[in-house]
Amino acid sequence: MAVVEVPQWQGSSSPTATLLSEGAMMLGALIAEPEGVEITVPLGGTLAETARHVHEALSTAGERFVVTVGGDCGVELAPISAAARRHEGGNGLAVVWFDAHGDLNTPASSPSGAFHGMVLRTLLGEGPPDLVPELPLRPEQVILAGVRALDPAEQDYVDATGITHIAKPDPAALVEAIRRTGATAVYIHIDLDVLDPRTFTSVGVPEPDGFLPDELVDHVVALAERFDVVGLGITEYEPTRPEDHLLLASLLPPLVRQCRNSTPWQIEQRAALAWPATVVERHEGWLLRHTPGTTRKRSNSALPPFHVSTNLEQELHHIQNFYRERDLPLRIQVSPAEAHPQLDGLLAHRGYHLTGKTRVLIAGAADLVNRVAPVFPVVPIDHHARRADVFRSLDQHSDSRLIADKVIAHIPDPMAFLVVVHGDEAVGMVLLAAHTGWTGIFAMATHPDHRRNGVATTLLHAAAQWALAQPAPRLYLQVEEDNGPAYGLYTRSGFTPSHSYHYRVRP
């Protein structure tokens, strides 16, 4: 995770706006993590210069989950613009604007002339010329949540464009609004004045009838469970009351963790679809999988839900019966491991042994194409029998033929099976499966006699090109922790860590 701290206050109309610099620093300290990256953005002479500084900071964050803390709402200009560019030219992104205000004025309509009341309109393409992004948002990508103080010109704009406006707490309505956009990724903006001033007053422009803290959490958790949360902005903190800081200290760290874990969770849902099991049962959010005759752990394990309920004992009893009836041990894929420390601790305490420690890596396809060079020609194989023969020859496991027939033959489109051929022999292979903007890289293998001569980098380059064509330009793959050579290859090629997982097996 990367925390980008932007102590900007010049965009605010609040008489105590200079407190925003201190607020940015305090927010950054609250949510910083030991393995995270903290980036403090120096203030430039103008809002445009500060936006450029933020853009430069974002470019160093790579594929990390980014939290931007302000400062006034104007600090969101660069992060949201960057998120739009990265997700299908903006088409794959929805922006949820948790705020008491719409921030939809223009320089001509703004009563105050302050930029923090214009930032969302600027992101939509109408604002100060030096701040309008090259790729503006479209009104249908924006959802106003908790907004309750619109100026007349802002209300006219909302009415004219049809921007979705959910004023009162309703997580289900918010989730449905995003589904209607067709977006696969969500950027969450939180202006702390979305909170009701009866519980939180450390903002410059408070408005009555806001969200209670638990209501805000419920909304954010609902989003994190169902969508990739690709960025989070927290703004407009003017620290004045110690009790407000105590509230943020309890509210924000778990909220940030939920958002950060959303993409790993969604990757695991995509991976489950990309590697289908023969028998699948859903039980209280758990995914129970079994593929008869095969030995692969993913094909014969239970994947926990985003949130493990308080009825864990009953759920484990049901899951155990599912696998006992199939003469299998109870194997739980603890994934994302970072999201399930309590579950993992409980299973360890009960003697479930640990196996299959794995890291999941992610990369952008465009970046990968530029970083790795092809050495050999790559051939796609569409015929199942030929795929099965190549997979069995390079995979070299006892259940390779069954995996080809029971898993690979049932992977939903779009999918591809690519091979490197040397002479008449297939010497390398990769299996690709695309879903909602992401491409999974599976079953990558090189014949032992042809390793370290460019087969693997050729396959990665071809995989990235295929992903861009879908378009599903974000890549993920799994590599076992003890496979140092493969991990080194992937990280040199531009992959960065997303999360980890492992299995717990009942004795």
N, C-alpha and C positions, 0 to 999 in steps of 0.2 A: 504494500500500500504506500502511496505517496500523499503527503499532506502539503498542499501549496498554500502558504500563508500570505495574504495580500492585505496590508494594513491601510487600505485606501479609505479615505473619508471625504474626499473632495466632491464626490458625486451626491452627497447627502444634503437634504434641506433641514436636518435636525439642528436646533440651536446647540446641542451638545455633541455634534458630529465627531469632534476630535477624539472622543472616547472610543470610536470604532477601531482605531489603531491598537489600543490596548486590548479591546475585545477580540481582535483577530489573533493576537499573541496568546490570549488565554484559551481561546477555542483550540488553537493548534496544540497547546500543551495538554488539553483534556483528551484529545483523540489520538495523539502520537503513540506509536507502538514501537517496541524495541527493534523489530525487523523492518520498520518502515523507513521512508525517506522524507525528510523535512526540507522544504524549499521555501525560503523567505524571499518574497519578491520586493525589490527596492522600488520605492515610489518614484515615478518619473515626474517631469514637470507638467505633463498633461495626462488626461484620462487615456488618450490614444497611446502614449508612451508606456503607461502602466500596463495596458492591454498587451502591448508587444512583449513586455517583460514576462507576463503570465504565459503568453504563447511559447516563449523560449523555455520557460520552466516546464511546461507540459511536454515539450519535445524531448526532455531528458528523462521523463517518467516512464517511457517505453510502454509496455503492456500492463503496467501496474494499475490497480484501481486507484483513482485519484479523488481526493476530497479537497475541495477548494474552500478556504475559510476567509471571510472578510471581517471587517470592511463592509462598505455599502454594497447594495445589490449589483452595482456596476461591475464588480469583479467577476460576474458570471459571463461577461461578454466572450472572452476567449475560450473558457472551458466548454461552453455549449456550442460555440462555433466549431471547435475541434471535434466534439462528439458527432455533430451533424456530418462533417466531412468524412469521418471514419465509417459511418454506417449507411452504406448504399447511397451515397450522395445526399444524405439527409432523409431519404425515404423510409429507412428502417428505424428512425428515432422518434420517440415521443418525449415531450418535455412537460413534466408535472411541476406547476408553479404554486408551491405552498407559500401563501403570502396574504397579508391582510389587504394589500393593494394590488391593482392590476399591472402597474408599471407600464401602461399602454399609451401614455401621452407622447406627443411629438413636441419638438421645440416650440411649435406654434401654439399648441393647445395646453401646454403645461402651466398650471397656475403658479408653480414655484420656480420653474426653470431648472430644477435639479435633475441630474441625469438618472439618479436611482429611480425616478418615476417614469423614465423613458426606456429603460434597458430592454424590456421584453419587446416593445414596439420596434426598437432598433434591431433586435435579433430577427424580427419579422420583416425587416427591409426598409423601415421608415424611421430615420433618426438623424443625428448629426453625421454629415457625409464621411468624416474621417473615422467613424466608429461602426458604420454599417458593414456587416460581414459579406464576404464574396458569395457565400451560399446562404441566403436567408432561410429561416424557417417558413413553413406555410401555416396558416391559421389552424388547419385541421390537425396539425401535429401538437398543438398546445392544449393543455388542460389546466384551467384555473381551479385550484383547490383551496377552500377556506377564504377566498377573496370576498370581502364584504364592504369595501369602501372604494367604489369606482367614481371617478369624476364624470360629468356629463359626456364629455368627448370620448372617454374610454368606454362608457356604456354604449354609445352610438357605434363605436368600432366593434365591440363584441356582438351587438345585434346585427351589424352589417356583414360580418365575416362568419358568424356562427361558431365562434370559439366555444368549446365546451366549458361550462362554468358550474362547478359543484360547490356551492357555498357552505352547506352543512355536512357534518361528518357522515360518510357512507362509503366504506371501503369497497363494497361490492359494486357500487355505481362507478367508482373510480377505475376499478379493474376493467369493467365492461367498456368504459369510455376509451381506454387504451386499446383494448382488443378491436374496437371499431376502427381505430386508425390503421390497423394492419402492422403496427410497429413491433419489432422484436426486441428493441432495446429502449431503455428509459433513462433519462437524466432527471434527477430530483433536485429541485431548488427549494431551499427552506429559508425564508426570511423569518426570523424568530418572532416578528410581530404577528405571525399567524396564530400564536398562542394567545389565550385570553389574558388580558391584563390583571384579572383577579388572581392569577397564579404566577404570572411572569411580567415584570414591568421594565426590564432593562433593555428597552428599545427606544428609539427616538420618536417614532410616530405610532403610538399604541392605538388600537381600535377595539371597542367592546365586542362581546359575543364571539370570541375566537375559539380555537380548538383547546381542549384540555390536553395535558401532556400525554395521557394514555391514548387519547383519540388520535393524536399525531402518530404515535408508535403503531397503532393498529393499521393506519393507512399505509405507512412505509413498509411494514412487515407484509401486508397483503401484496404490495408491488414486488417486494424482493422474492416472494415465494413463487411468483408467476412470470416474472420477466427478468431479463438481464439488466440490472442496474449498472450502467456504465460510467456514471459519474454522480457526484453529490456535492452540492454547494450549501454552505451554512453561513448566513450573513446577518448583518445589522445588530450585532451584540454590542450594547453600550453598558458595560458593567457598572452598576450602581448599588445593587443590594447583594449582600453575601448569600442570602437565601436563594436568590436567582442562580448564582453560580453553583450552589449545591444541587439545585434542580438539574442544571445542565450536566453536572458531573455524573449524575445517576442516569440521565436520559440519553445523552449523546453516544458514549462509547458502545453500549449494546446496539443502538440504532445503526451506528456506522458499521459494526460487525455484520449485522443482518444484510446491509447493502453490499458490503464487500463479498459476502458468501453467496450472493445471489447468482453471480456468473458461474462459479464452480458447481453450484447446485443445478443450474440449467445445463451445463455441459454434461453432467452425469445423466440427466434426463435424455439428452440427445444421444449420448453413448448407448443408453439402454435401447433406444429405437434403432440405432445403427448396428447393434449386435443382438439381433432378436433371439429370444429363447423360444423353445417349442411350447412349453407350458408357462403361462403367466397368470398370476393372480394378484390383484390389488386388495390390500387389507389395511384399513385405517391409515392410508398414506404409504404403507410399505409396498414395495414391489418384490414379489416372490417369483423366482425364475428357476426353471429346470429344463435342461435339454438332455433327454435320455441318451446314454451311451458315451457322452462326452465327459472330459475331465476338467475343462476350463473352469476356473473359479467364477468368472463373471457370468458364465452360462448356468451356474448352479449355486446361486447365492441370493440373499435378501438385501435389498437396498433400502435404508431407512428413509423416512420422510424428512422434509425440511425441518420440521419441529417434531421431536419425539414427545408423545403425550404423557400424561400422568398415569395412563393405563398400561404402562410398559409391561407389567407382569402378564396381563391377559394377552397382550399382543405377542409376546415371546412364546407363550404357551401355544397360541394358534400357529405361529410360524414353525415351531418345533414339530408340531403334528403334521404340517404340510410336508416337511422334509422326511420325517419318520415314515410316513405312508409311502414314500418313494425310496426308502432304504438309503437315505443320504444323511450325512451329518448336518447339523444346523450351522451354516456358514453365513456370516453377516459381513457385507462390504461396508465398512465404516467410511462413508464418503459423503461430502468432503470431511476429512478427518478434523480439520480446523473448526468445523461447525458442530461436531459431536463429541466434545471431550467428556461430557458426563456419561453418555452412552458407552463410550470406549472404556472409561474407568470402571463402570459397573460390570461390563463383560469381563474385563481383566480380573476384577475382584472375584468373579465367579469361576475363574479358571479357564475361560475361553483363551486358547493360545493364539498368538499373533503370527500371521504369515502374509506373504505377498505385498510387502511395502512398495508402494508405487508413487511416482511423481507424475503429475499431469502438467504438461507444458503447453503454452499458447504462443501464437505468432500471427502477425499480419501477412497475408499472402503477397501483397505488393512489396513489402520489405524483404520477404524471403526470395522472391524472384530476383531482386537486385543483389542479394548477398551470396547466393549459391549459383554455380555455373554448371550447365549440363555437359557431360562428357560423352554420353552414348545416346543413340536414338531410343525412344520409348514407344512401345506398342500397346494400345488398349486391346484387351481380350473381352469379347462380349458373349461368347458361347460358353455355357455352363460347364460342359464336360472338359473343355480345354482349361478353363479356370481351375476346376477341381484338380486336374492333373498337375498344373503348375503349383498350386497351393500345397498339394501333398508333397511334391518334390522339394520345395524350399522350406516348408514349415517343419517337417520331419518330427511330428508328434504322433503318438499312437492313435489319436482320434482325429487326425487331419482330414481323412476322407469324410467322416461324419460331420465335422465342422463345415466342410465345403457344402455338403448336401443339406444340412439342417439349419445352418446359420447363413453362410454367404449366399446361398440360393434364394434366401428370403429377405435380404436387405432391401428396403424400399428405395425406389429411385427418388432423386438422382444419386447414382452410385457409379463407381468406375473401378476396374481392375487393370492396373498398368504394370507392364513388365519391361525389363531391359533384357535384350536378347544378344548373346555373343555366339556367333556362328549359328548353329541350330538349337542352341540351349538357352533356356530362360535362366538368367543368373541373378535376377533381382525382381522383387515384386512389391507392390503397395496397393492396399485397398482403401478407397475413399468413399465417404458417405456424407452427403450435404443435407442440412436441415436448418431452416430459418436463420440464414446468414452465417452459419458455421459449417466447416468441413472437418470431419474426423478422419485422422490418418491411422489406419489399422494394418496389422499383419505385415509390417514392413520387414523384409528379410533379404539378405544377400547370400549367395552361395559362398561357402567358406573359401573356395579357391579364388574368389574374385573380390575379396574385401580389400578396403583401403586403396582402391584404384578409381573411385569416382562413381560407382554404381549408386550408392546411397544418396549422394548429393544430386545426382541426375534425377532420381525418383522424387526427392523433395522439390526440386525445381518444377518438375512436371505436375506434382500435386498442387503447388501454388498456382500454376497457370490454369489448371482445371478448376480450382476453387474460384479464381477470379471470373471465369467464364460462366459460373452457375447463376447469379453471383452468390457466393458464400465465402467471403474473403477473410474470415477469421478462422484460424486453424487450431486444432488441439490434437494432442497425442499423449499416450501413456508410455512411460519407461520405468522398468523396475529399478529400485534404488541400487541394487548391486550390479547393474549393467553400466559400469563407468564409461566404456568406449562410446556406447550409444548416447548417453547423456552428454558427453563432451561434443559429439557431432552435432546434436540438436542445439545446444547452447551456442556453439560457434556459428551455427546457421541463423541465429536470431531468435530462437525460442526462449521464453522466460517462464518462470514458475507461475502456475495458477493455484494449485492446491495439491494435496497428497491424499492418498487413501491406503487402506490395508484391510485385511480380512481378520475377523475373529471367529474361531471355530470351536464349537462346543465339544468338550471331550466325549 
